[in-house]
Amino acid sequence: MLNADPYDIEAQRRIEEEIRMQNVLANMETALEYSPESFGRVRLIVLKNLFHN
């Protein structure tokens, strides 16, 4: 890919797609690290305060 003719339109499209996919994967990795709850179910347990009625 790096040896492709820089003026070839099809090579530019492939390079663009490769860069886009690298960015998507980096964003996904960051999202999984900092917001893992976005990718699964989160169950909330609500308990009434039994001590201070």
Secondary structure, DSSP 8 states (H G I E B T S, - for coil): -TTS-TT-HHHHHHHHHHHHHHHHHHHHHHHHHH-GGGGS---------SS--
